[in-house]
Amino acid sequence: MAHVVLTWFATADEVRRVKRGLPKGSTVAAPKERAVLSRFETQFADLAALAPRADALMGWTVPPGIWQRAARFKALSWLHAGCDELDFAMLKRRGVKVANIRGGNGIAVAEHAMALMLGSAKRLIERHRWLQEARWQPIFHPDFRGTLLEGKTLAVVGLGQIGGAVARRAKAFDMKVLGIRRHPRRGGAHADEVHGPEKLHAVLKRADFIVLAAPLTPETAGFIDAKALAAMKPGAHLINIARGNMIVEQDLHAALTGGKLAGYAADVWWNYTDSFPATYHYPIVSRTGIQRLANVVCSGDQASSVDTIVDKEITMGTESLAAFFRGKSMPRQIDLDLGY
């Protein structure tokens, strides 16, 4: 009999839904409800008593120490598309199979990418502030006008399901789309050209807008550095819906304040886990203060926070575990060597 532990404060209805989707005889447990700021975040004490019985874990977070308590679990249903927070070496050593919800929030994130792109191109945040502060700006003045998307070239770095959805929407704006992906031979239905990572700088030179939609891996960490930024067109707009740590923060700050880039728009920010000091004891979005620059639009990991997404991700996660317990390959199972 399979036993699944949900790592969030699941509602009774969510527990029933997961159980209904699993093979007959499976059991599902969730931590006892208590007053919290977010029901999707738990602590070690919430799961410590449940974890030892788990054959599988499912959720958006797993508190430190629970991995060790869950000594018998062999499957993880990770309710994110990105998996860079996971300890791949530990999971591989223990023989754990991992499935994510790849594509589950693709439309939501792609729509958000277009909103960020339009917000940056049309200078919406700046114009909103000008109006709030009663500051008049001359119309058609080159220092204050926005940018058309029509006829411009978009580079999508990471032409997976989310990147492909961005490309499709960009074509509706009559943009030319260049794609970068690990295996360019797989092509891209909505891209005019598809290139491999070795062509990154050559593609950046041609793009008016760049959307980062690739997974964070050792190969992509910090790959948008001073050289990559220098390769971009003067006045280009960079949109990041992937991970903050793909960009070298100080290099981006220099490009934004020095006039190289027209704008930066992002739903993701830098992770300072390995910084010195080791932890920050106060809220910090960017150590360089990028979020306060006039040519920056930021949202803070809200791209997938739309109606229907939670239910959809739980359904996809349940589907993966049901396949695992039936001895089949899990849909959206990730490669622990590649990290996605």
BALOBA-1460 file (C-alpha; in Angstrom, 3 decimals):
// residues 340
<rec num="1" residu="m" x="0.000" y="0.000" z="0.000"/>
<rec num="2" residu="a" x="1.460" y="3.345" z="-1.092"/>
<rec num="3" residu="h" x="1.614" y="6.246" z="1.339"/>
<rec num="4" residu="v" x="1.986" y="9.845" z="0.157"/>
<rec num="5" residu="v" x="2.858" y="12.820" z="2.355"/>
<rec num="6" residu="l" x="1.822" y="16.275" z="1.169"/>
<rec num="7" residu="t" x="4.305" y="18.887" z="2.307"/>
<rec num="8" residu="w" x="1.885" y="21.827" z="2.521"/>
<rec num="9" residu="f" x="-1.146" y="22.562" z="4.704"/>
<rec num="10" residu="a" x="-3.501" y="20.890" z="2.258"/>
<rec num="11" residu="t" x="-7.243" y="21.336" z="2.576"/>
<rec num="12" residu="a" x="-9.450" y="18.309" z="3.180"/>
<rec num="13" residu="d" x="-10.673" y="18.584" z="-0.390"/>
<rec num="14" residu="e" x="-7.098" y="18.593" z="-1.745"/>
<rec num="15" residu="v" x="-6.248" y="15.483" z="0.284"/>
<rec num="16" residu="r" x="-9.354" y="13.723" z="-1.090"/>
<rec num="17" residu="r" x="-8.526" y="14.758" z="-4.649"/>
<rec num="18" residu="v" x="-4.989" y="13.382" z="-4.424"/>
<rec num="19" residu="k" x="-6.210" y="10.120" z="-2.888"/>
<rec num="20" residu="r" x="-8.843" y="9.667" z="-5.615"/>
<rec num="21" residu="g" x="-6.155" y="10.021" z="-8.271"/>
<rec num="22" residu="l" x="-3.881" y="7.330" z="-6.793"/>
<rec num="23" residu="p" x="-4.207" y="3.539" z="-7.077"/>
<rec num="24" residu="k" x="-6.816" y="1.953" z="-4.822"/>
<rec num="25" residu="g" x="-5.589" y="1.426" z="-1.268"/>
<rec num="26" residu="s" x="-3.177" y="4.365" z="-1.294"/>
<rec num="27" residu="t" x="-3.179" y="6.692" z="1.689"/>
<rec num="28" residu="v" x="-2.475" y="10.413" z="1.833"/>
<rec num="29" residu="a" x="-1.396" y="12.499" z="4.821"/>
<rec num="30" residu="a" x="-0.921" y="16.246" z="5.257"/>
<rec num="31" residu="p" x="0.365" y="18.323" z="8.197"/>
<rec num="32" residu="k" x="-2.107" y="19.530" z="10.808"/>
<rec num="33" residu="e" x="-3.413" y="22.999" z="10.088"/>
<rec num="34" residu="r" x="-2.080" y="25.892" z="12.145"/>
<rec num="35" residu="a" x="-1.839" y="29.669" z="11.845"/>
<rec num="36" residu="v" x="0.721" y="30.499" z="9.134"/>
<rec num="37" residu="l" x="1.507" y="33.284" z="6.696"/>
<rec num="38" residu="s" x="1.399" y="30.885" z="3.754"/>
<rec num="39" residu="r" x="-0.199" y="27.447" z="3.722"/>
<rec num="40" residu="f" x="2.302" y="26.311" z="1.103"/>
<rec num="41" residu="e" x="5.247" y="26.614" z="3.512"/>
<rec num="42" residu="t" x="5.861" y="24.147" z="6.355"/>
<rec num="43" residu="q" x="8.569" y="23.627" z="8.932"/>
<rec num="44" residu="f" x="10.370" y="20.509" z="10.099"/>
<rec num="45" residu="a" x="8.051" y="20.083" z="13.102"/>
<rec num="46" residu="d" x="4.986" y="20.030" z="10.829"/>
<rec num="47" residu="l" x="6.220" y="17.010" z="8.880"/>
<rec num="48" residu="a" x="8.615" y="15.192" z="11.220"/>
<rec num="49" residu="a" x="6.054" y="12.653" z="12.419"/>
<rec num="50" residu="l" x="4.607" y="12.062" z="8.942"/>
<rec num="51" residu="a" x="7.819" y="11.715" z="6.921"/>
<rec num="52" residu="p" x="9.037" y="8.268" z="8.116"/>
<rec num="53" residu="r" x="5.982" y="6.531" z="6.585"/>
<rec num="54" residu="a" x="6.236" y="8.323" z="3.234"/>
<rec num="55" residu="d" x="6.735" y="6.291" z="0.081"/>
<rec num="56" residu="a" x="6.474" y="9.566" z="-1.830"/>
<rec num="57" residu="l" x="6.511" y="13.288" z="-1.104"/>
<rec num="58" residu="m" x="4.547" y="15.908" z="-2.981"/>
<rec num="59" residu="g" x="4.607" y="19.662" z="-2.633"/>
<rec num="60" residu="w" x="6.191" y="23.031" z="-3.391"/>
<rec num="61" residu="t" x="8.742" y="22.943" z="-0.538"/>
<rec num="62" residu="v" x="10.461" y="20.370" z="1.653"/>
<rec num="63" residu="p" x="11.887" y="21.710" z="4.954"/>
<rec num="64" residu="p" x="15.519" y="20.900" z="5.810"/>
<rec num="65" residu="g" x="15.808" y="17.640" z="7.721"/>
<rec num="66" residu="i" x="12.697" y="16.041" z="6.253"/>
<rec num="67" residu="w" x="14.738" y="14.364" z="3.529"/>
<rec num="68" residu="q" x="16.553" y="12.400" z="6.241"/>
<rec num="69" residu="r" x="13.334" y="11.603" z="8.130"/>
<rec num="70" residu="a" x="11.728" y="10.256" z="4.952"/>
<rec num="71" residu="a" x="14.092" y="7.298" z="4.801"/>
<rec num="72" residu="r" x="11.851" y="5.101" z="2.623"/>
<rec num="73" residu="f" x="10.507" y="7.559" z="0.052"/>
<rec num="74" residu="k" x="11.317" y="6.733" z="-3.564"/>
<rec num="75" residu="a" x="9.351" y="9.357" z="-5.494"/>
<rec num="76" residu="l" x="9.101" y="13.132" z="-5.331"/>
<rec num="77" residu="s" x="6.332" y="15.038" z="-7.067"/>
<rec num="78" residu="w" x="7.799" y="18.543" z="-7.184"/>
<rec num="79" residu="l" x="5.092" y="21.098" z="-7.915"/>
<rec num="80" residu="h" x="7.409" y="23.513" z="-9.710"/>
<rec num="81" residu="a" x="8.792" y="23.577" z="-13.224"/>
<rec num="82" residu="g" x="12.248" y="24.619" z="-11.998"/>
<rec num="83" residu="c" x="14.163" y="22.045" z="-9.950"/>
<rec num="84" residu="d" x="17.418" y="23.859" z="-9.173"/>
<rec num="85" residu="e" x="16.623" y="23.975" z="-5.424"/>
<rec num="86" residu="l" x="16.806" y="20.186" z="-5.165"/>
<rec num="87" residu="d" x="19.823" y="18.155" z="-4.045"/>
<rec num="88" residu="f" x="20.212" y="16.053" z="-7.186"/>
<rec num="89" residu="a" x="23.201" y="14.094" z="-5.879"/>
<rec num="90" residu="m" x="21.301" y="12.997" z="-2.762"/>
<rec num="91" residu="l" x="18.191" y="12.071" z="-4.743"/>
<rec num="92" residu="k" x="20.219" y="10.092" z="-7.262"/>
<rec num="93" residu="r" x="22.181" y="8.318" z="-4.520"/>
<rec num="94" residu="r" x="18.928" y="7.261" z="-2.865"/>
<rec num="95" residu="g" x="17.345" y="6.142" z="-6.137"/>
<rec num="96" residu="v" x="14.506" y="8.663" z="-5.917"/>
<rec num="97" residu="k" x="12.518" y="9.415" z="-9.059"/>
<rec num="98" residu="v" x="11.527" y="13.063" z="-9.476"/>
<rec num="99" residu="a" x="8.756" y="14.557" z="-11.593"/>
<rec num="100" residu="n" x="8.001" y="18.259" z="-11.935"/>
<rec num="101" residu="i" x="4.986" y="20.081" z="-13.390"/>
<rec num="102" residu="r" x="6.748" y="21.114" z="-16.596"/>
<rec num="103" residu="g" x="4.282" y="23.044" z="-18.745"/>
<rec num="104" residu="g" x="1.717" y="23.346" z="-15.978"/>
<rec num="105" residu="n" x="2.248" y="27.043" z="-15.474"/>
<rec num="106" residu="g" x="3.576" y="27.661" z="-18.988"/>
<rec num="107" residu="i" x="0.697" y="29.810" z="-20.217"/>
<rec num="108" residu="a" x="0.641" y="31.885" z="-17.042"/>
<rec num="109" residu="v" x="4.384" y="32.539" z="-17.164"/>
<rec num="110" residu="a" x="4.353" y="33.223" z="-20.915"/>
<rec num="111" residu="e" x="1.547" y="35.757" z="-20.480"/>
<rec num="112" residu="h" x="3.519" y="37.362" z="-17.666"/>
<rec num="113" residu="a" x="6.598" y="37.538" z="-19.877"/>
<rec num="114" residu="m" x="4.581" y="39.446" z="-22.468"/>
<rec num="115" residu="a" x="3.263" y="41.770" z="-19.757"/>
<rec num="116" residu="l" x="6.843" y="42.441" z="-18.606"/>
<rec num="117" residu="m" x="7.993" y="42.962" z="-22.180"/>
<rec num="118" residu="l" x="5.190" y="45.421" z="-22.886"/>
<rec num="119" residu="g" x="5.694" y="47.137" z="-19.544"/>
<rec num="120" residu="s" x="9.370" y="47.685" z="-20.320"/>
<rec num="121" residu="a" x="8.848" y="48.675" z="-23.956"/>
<rec num="122" residu="k" x="6.022" y="51.112" z="-23.159"/>
<rec num="123" residu="r" x="7.733" y="52.399" z="-19.974"/>
<rec num="124" residu="l" x="4.515" y="51.844" z="-18.039"/>
<rec num="125" residu="i" x="5.988" y="52.083" z="-14.542"/>
<rec num="126" residu="e" x="7.879" y="55.276" z="-15.382"/>
<rec num="127" residu="r" x="4.800" y="56.859" z="-16.960"/>
<rec num="128" residu="h" x="2.658" y="55.844" z="-14.015"/>
<rec num="129" residu="r" x="5.124" y="57.537" z="-11.659"/>
<rec num="130" residu="w" x="5.285" y="60.651" z="-13.824"/>
<rec num="131" residu="l" x="1.533" y="61.000" z="-13.561"/>
<rec num="132" residu="q" x="1.495" y="60.334" z="-9.814"/>
<rec num="133" residu="e" x="4.165" y="62.987" z="-9.312"/>
<rec num="134" residu="a" x="2.489" y="65.440" z="-11.729"/>
<rec num="135" residu="r" x="5.605" y="65.510" z="-13.904"/>
<rec num="136" residu="w" x="4.955" y="66.532" z="-17.493"/>
<rec num="137" residu="q" x="6.954" y="64.757" z="-20.198"/>
<rec num="138" residu="p" x="7.049" y="66.051" z="-23.777"/>
<rec num="139" residu="i" x="5.409" y="63.710" z="-26.276"/>
<rec num="140" residu="f" x="7.593" y="62.227" z="-29.034"/>
<rec num="141" residu="h" x="10.774" y="63.359" z="-27.257"/>
<rec num="142" residu="p" x="13.459" y="60.672" z="-27.807"/>
<rec num="143" residu="d" x="14.301" y="60.599" z="-24.090"/>
<rec num="144" residu="f" x="10.745" y="59.693" z="-23.091"/>
<rec num="145" residu="r" x="9.125" y="57.687" z="-25.878"/>
<rec num="146" residu="g" x="8.481" y="53.964" z="-25.815"/>
<rec num="147" residu="t" x="9.277" y="51.145" z="-28.243"/>
<rec num="148" residu="l" x="7.134" y="49.262" z="-30.755"/>
<rec num="149" residu="l" x="7.165" y="45.471" z="-30.634"/>
<rec num="150" residu="e" x="5.999" y="45.149" z="-34.233"/>
<rec num="151" residu="g" x="8.859" y="44.389" z="-36.569"/>
<rec num="152" residu="k" x="11.355" y="43.907" z="-33.758"/>
<rec num="153" residu="t" x="13.476" y="40.805" z="-33.143"/>
<rec num="154" residu="l" x="12.990" y="38.714" z="-30.011"/>
<rec num="155" residu="a" x="15.556" y="36.196" z="-28.778"/>
<rec num="156" residu="v" x="14.082" y="33.470" z="-26.550"/>
<rec num="157" residu="v" x="16.838" y="31.779" z="-24.554"/>
<rec num="158" residu="g" x="15.409" y="28.418" z="-23.533"/>
<rec num="159" residu="l" x="12.891" y="27.292" z="-26.128"/>
<rec num="160" residu="g" x="11.058" y="24.753" z="-23.973"/>
<rec num="161" residu="q" x="7.353" y="24.819" z="-23.203"/>
<rec num="162" residu="i" x="7.409" y="28.260" z="-21.589"/>
<rec num="163" residu="g" x="9.837" y="29.711" z="-24.122"/>
<rec num="164" residu="g" x="7.790" y="28.235" z="-26.946"/>
<rec num="165" residu="a" x="4.627" y="29.796" z="-25.525"/>
<rec num="166" residu="v" x="6.396" y="33.176" z="-25.383"/>
<rec num="167" residu="a" x="7.506" y="32.764" z="-29.006"/>
<rec num="168" residu="r" x="3.942" y="32.003" z="-30.092"/>
<rec num="169" residu="r" x="2.628" y="35.151" z="-28.425"/>
<rec num="170" residu="a" x="5.440" y="37.265" z="-29.841"/>
<rec num="171" residu="k" x="4.458" y="36.213" z="-33.362"/>
<rec num="172" residu="a" x="1.003" y="37.684" z="-32.700"/>
<rec num="173" residu="f" x="2.822" y="41.024" z="-32.242"/>
<rec num="174" residu="d" x="4.509" y="40.519" z="-35.638"/>
<rec num="175" residu="m" x="7.947" y="40.025" z="-34.125"/>
<rec num="176" residu="k" x="10.762" y="37.946" z="-35.575"/>
<rec num="177" residu="v" x="11.712" y="35.202" z="-33.129"/>
<rec num="178" residu="l" x="15.165" y="33.672" z="-32.677"/>
<rec num="179" residu="g" x="15.428" y="30.692" z="-30.344"/>
<rec num="180" residu="i" x="18.319" y="29.283" z="-28.305"/>
<rec num="181" residu="r" x="18.006" y="25.730" z="-26.985"/>
<rec num="182" residu="r" x="20.287" y="22.922" z="-25.884"/>
<rec num="183" residu="h" x="19.243" y="20.713" z="-28.817"/>
<rec num="184" residu="p" x="18.521" y="23.058" z="-31.743"/>
<rec num="185" residu="r" x="17.652" y="20.167" z="-34.047"/>
<rec num="186" residu="r" x="14.418" y="19.807" z="-32.118"/>
<rec num="187" residu="g" x="13.420" y="23.133" z="-33.617"/>
<rec num="188" residu="g" x="10.656" y="25.393" z="-32.394"/>
<rec num="189" residu="a" x="7.222" y="25.674" z="-33.974"/>
<rec num="190" residu="h" x="6.977" y="29.435" z="-33.486"/>
<rec num="191" residu="a" x="10.615" y="30.456" z="-33.947"/>
<rec num="192" residu="d" x="11.969" y="31.734" z="-37.241"/>
<rec num="193" residu="e" x="15.419" y="30.381" z="-36.385"/>
<rec num="194" residu="v" x="16.720" y="28.008" z="-33.696"/>
<rec num="195" residu="h" x="20.360" y="27.917" z="-32.593"/>
<rec num="196" residu="g" x="22.457" y="26.101" z="-30.005"/>
<rec num="197" residu="p" x="23.977" y="27.699" z="-26.892"/>
<rec num="198" residu="e" x="27.286" y="28.270" z="-28.690"/>
<rec num="199" residu="k" x="25.501" y="30.886" z="-30.836"/>
<rec num="200" residu="l" x="24.186" y="32.840" z="-27.845"/>
<rec num="201" residu="h" x="26.264" y="36.003" z="-28.337"/>
<rec num="202" residu="a" x="25.638" y="36.035" z="-32.093"/>
<rec num="203" residu="v" x="21.895" y="35.853" z="-31.486"/>
<rec num="204" residu="l" x="22.015" y="38.533" z="-28.767"/>
<rec num="205" residu="k" x="23.605" y="40.948" z="-31.267"/>
<rec num="206" residu="r" x="20.489" y="40.724" z="-33.436"/>
<rec num="207" residu="a" x="17.802" y="41.014" z="-30.763"/>
<rec num="208" residu="d" x="15.830" y="44.062" z="-29.673"/>
<rec num="209" residu="f" x="14.240" y="42.039" z="-26.872"/>
<rec num="210" residu="i" x="15.647" y="39.029" z="-25.012"/>
<rec num="211" residu="v" x="13.582" y="36.668" z="-22.853"/>
<rec num="212" residu="l" x="15.398" y="34.274" z="-20.520"/>
<rec num="213" residu="a" x="13.342" y="31.093" z="-20.094"/>
<rec num="214" residu="a" x="16.009" y="28.419" z="-19.574"/>
<rec num="215" residu="p" x="16.487" y="26.245" z="-16.475"/>
<rec num="216" residu="l" x="19.197" y="27.216" z="-13.987"/>
<rec num="217" residu="t" x="22.047" y="24.711" z="-14.290"/>
<rec num="218" residu="p" x="25.833" y="24.920" z="-13.793"/>
<rec num="219" residu="e" x="26.044" y="25.842" z="-17.491"/>
<rec num="220" residu="t" x="23.518" y="28.708" z="-17.317"/>
<rec num="221" residu="a" x="24.466" y="30.186" z="-13.925"/>
<rec num="222" residu="g" x="25.957" y="33.621" z="-14.602"/>
<rec num="223" residu="f" x="26.024" y="33.125" z="-18.361"/>
<rec num="224" residu="i" x="24.527" y="36.582" z="-18.946"/>
<rec num="225" residu="d" x="27.695" y="38.404" z="-17.949"/>
<rec num="226" residu="a" x="29.511" y="41.537" z="-19.125"/>
<rec num="227" residu="k" x="30.442" y="39.872" z="-22.430"/>
<rec num="228" residu="a" x="26.883" y="38.746" z="-23.124"/>
<rec num="229" residu="l" x="25.504" y="42.171" z="-22.210"/>
<rec num="230" residu="a" x="28.100" y="43.858" z="-24.407"/>
<rec num="231" residu="a" x="26.954" y="41.670" z="-27.305"/>
<rec num="232" residu="m" x="23.384" y="42.986" z="-27.000"/>
<rec num="233" residu="k" x="22.118" y="45.821" z="-29.152"/>
<rec num="234" residu="p" x="22.286" y="49.274" z="-27.573"/>
<rec num="235" residu="g" x="18.781" y="49.996" z="-26.305"/>
<rec num="236" residu="a" x="17.738" y="46.335" z="-26.011"/>
<rec num="237" residu="h" x="15.272" y="45.136" z="-23.379"/>
<rec num="238" residu="l" x="16.093" y="42.085" z="-21.230"/>
<rec num="239" residu="i" x="13.238" y="40.083" z="-19.676"/>
<rec num="240" residu="n" x="13.940" y="37.364" z="-17.106"/>
<rec num="241" residu="i" x="11.298" y="34.760" z="-16.222"/>
<rec num="242" residu="a" x="13.876" y="32.041" z="-15.469"/>
<rec num="243" residu="r" x="16.181" y="32.586" z="-12.462"/>
<rec num="244" residu="g" x="17.965" y="35.684" z="-11.201"/>
<rec num="245" residu="n" x="21.299" y="33.912" z="-10.839"/>
<rec num="246" residu="m" x="21.551" y="33.458" z="-14.594"/>
<rec num="247" residu="i" x="22.630" y="37.104" z="-14.747"/>
<rec num="248" residu="v" x="25.739" y="38.583" z="-13.158"/>
<rec num="249" residu="e" x="24.081" y="41.254" z="-11.051"/>
<rec num="250" residu="q" x="26.784" y="43.918" z="-11.067"/>
<rec num="251" residu="d" x="27.246" y="43.584" z="-14.837"/>
<rec num="252" residu="l" x="23.515" y="44.094" z="-15.393"/>
<rec num="253" residu="h" x="23.491" y="47.119" z="-13.088"/>
<rec num="254" residu="a" x="26.326" y="48.665" z="-15.099"/>
<rec num="255" residu="a" x="24.493" y="48.032" z="-18.380"/>
<rec num="256" residu="l" x="21.302" y="49.627" z="-17.061"/>
<rec num="257" residu="t" x="22.909" y="52.686" z="-15.500"/>
<rec num="258" residu="g" x="25.413" y="53.170" z="-18.317"/>
<rec num="259" residu="g" x="22.810" y="53.346" z="-21.069"/>
<rec num="260" residu="k" x="23.628" y="50.036" z="-22.753"/>
<rec num="261" residu="l" x="20.194" y="48.522" z="-22.049"/>
<rec num="262" residu="a" x="16.901" y="50.389" z="-22.358"/>
<rec num="263" residu="g" x="15.227" y="48.239" z="-19.736"/>
<rec num="264" residu="y" x="15.161" y="45.156" z="-17.565"/>
<rec num="265" residu="a" x="11.977" y="43.366" z="-16.520"/>
<rec num="266" residu="a" x="11.928" y="40.340" z="-14.239"/>
<rec num="267" residu="d" x="9.763" y="38.090" z="-12.110"/>
<rec num="268" residu="v" x="12.837" y="36.469" z="-10.522"/>
<rec num="269" residu="w" x="15.674" y="37.737" z="-8.322"/>
<rec num="270" residu="w" x="19.106" y="36.791" z="-7.083"/>
<rec num="271" residu="n" x="19.658" y="34.110" z="-4.478"/>
<rec num="272" residu="y" x="22.423" y="34.944" z="-2.012"/>
<rec num="273" residu="t" x="22.621" y="31.541" z="-0.318"/>
<rec num="274" residu="d" x="26.378" y="31.274" z="-0.810"/>
<rec num="275" residu="s" x="27.129" y="34.894" z="0.041"/>
<rec num="276" residu="f" x="29.314" y="36.388" z="2.759"/>
<rec num="277" residu="p" x="27.946" y="36.981" z="5.345"/>
<rec num="278" residu="a" x="26.226" y="33.646" z="4.992"/>
<rec num="279" residu="t" x="22.739" y="35.037" z="5.661"/>
<rec num="280" residu="y" x="20.975" y="38.362" z="5.433"/>
<rec num="281" residu="h" x="18.924" y="39.443" z="8.417"/>
<rec num="282" residu="y" x="16.817" y="41.992" z="6.588"/>
<rec num="283" residu="p" x="14.789" y="41.941" z="3.355"/>
<rec num="284" residu="i" x="16.924" y="42.502" z="0.287"/>
<rec num="285" residu="v" x="15.813" y="42.178" z="-3.320"/>
<rec num="286" residu="s" x="19.050" y="43.176" z="-5.036"/>
<rec num="287" residu="r" x="22.366" y="44.073" z="-3.471"/>
<rec num="288" residu="t" x="22.869" y="46.708" z="-6.192"/>
<rec num="289" residu="g" x="19.371" y="48.190" z="-5.826"/>
<rec num="290" residu="i" x="18.392" y="47.305" z="-9.393"/>
<rec num="291" residu="q" x="14.710" y="47.225" z="-8.427"/>
<rec num="292" residu="r" x="14.793" y="50.972" z="-7.745"/>
<rec num="293" residu="l" x="16.068" y="51.980" z="-11.192"/>
<rec num="294" residu="a" x="13.589" y="53.839" z="-13.386"/>
<rec num="295" residu="n" x="14.121" y="51.468" z="-16.318"/>
<rec num="296" residu="v" x="13.341" y="48.321" z="-14.340"/>
<rec num="297" residu="v" x="9.976" y="46.525" z="-14.021"/>
<rec num="298" residu="c" x="9.822" y="43.830" z="-11.366"/>
<rec num="299" residu="s" x="7.173" y="41.505" z="-9.907"/>
<rec num="300" residu="g" x="8.697" y="39.050" z="-7.440"/>
<rec num="301" residu="d" x="7.831" y="35.468" z="-8.370"/>
<rec num="302" residu="q" x="4.199" y="36.196" z="-9.154"/>
<rec num="303" residu="a" x="4.005" y="34.951" z="-12.753"/>
<rec num="304" residu="s" x="2.202" y="31.717" z="-11.865"/>
<rec num="305" residu="s" x="-0.020" y="33.293" z="-9.211"/>
<rec num="306" residu="v" x="-3.224" y="33.177" z="-11.250"/>
<rec num="307" residu="d" x="-6.566" y="31.415" z="-11.024"/>
<rec num="308" residu="t" x="-6.676" y="27.616" z="-11.628"/>
<rec num="309" residu="i" x="-2.908" y="27.051" z="-11.308"/>
<rec num="310" residu="v" x="-2.849" y="25.432" z="-7.828"/>
<rec num="311" residu="d" x="-5.511" y="22.888" z="-8.777"/>
<rec num="312" residu="k" x="-3.774" y="22.184" z="-12.081"/>
<rec num="313" residu="e" x="-0.397" y="21.599" z="-10.439"/>
<rec num="314" residu="i" x="-1.882" y="19.265" z="-7.813"/>
<rec num="315" residu="t" x="-3.606" y="17.293" z="-10.579"/>
<rec num="316" residu="m" x="-0.355" y="16.978" z="-12.531"/>
<rec num="317" residu="g" x="1.580" y="15.961" z="-9.419"/>
<rec num="318" residu="t" x="-0.992" y="13.313" z="-8.571"/>
<rec num="319" residu="e" x="-0.849" y="11.960" z="-12.112"/>
<rec num="320" residu="s" x="2.905" y="11.512" z="-11.796"/>
<rec num="321" residu="l" x="2.677" y="9.621" z="-8.505"/>
<rec num="322" residu="a" x="-0.144" y="7.436" z="-9.794"/>
<rec num="323" residu="a" x="2.070" y="6.349" z="-12.685"/>
<rec num="324" residu="f" x="4.995" y="5.695" z="-10.318"/>
<rec num="325" residu="f" x="2.939" y="3.473" z="-8.014"/>
<rec num="326" residu="r" x="1.674" y="1.523" z="-11.027"/>
<rec num="327" residu="g" x="5.259" y="0.812" z="-12.066"/>
<rec num="328" residu="k" x="5.203" y="3.162" z="-15.051"/>
<rec num="329" residu="s" x="7.447" y="6.050" z="-16.007"/>
<rec num="330" residu="m" x="6.251" y="9.276" z="-14.431"/>
<rec num="331" residu="p" x="5.020" y="11.980" z="-16.787"/>
<rec num="332" residu="r" x="7.469" y="14.890" z="-16.745"/>
<rec num="333" residu="q" x="10.136" y="12.855" z="-14.940"/>
<rec num="334" residu="i" x="13.339" y="14.873" z="-14.816"/>
<rec num="335" residu="d" x="16.890" y="13.800" z="-15.569"/>
<rec num="336" residu="l" x="18.809" y="14.124" z="-12.306"/>
<rec num="337" residu="d" x="22.084" y="14.518" z="-14.194"/>
<rec num="338" residu="l" x="20.792" y="17.438" z="-16.267"/>
<rec num="339" residu="g" x="18.636" y="18.926" z="-13.508"/>
<rec num="340" residu="y" x="15.484" y="19.257" z="-15.626"/>
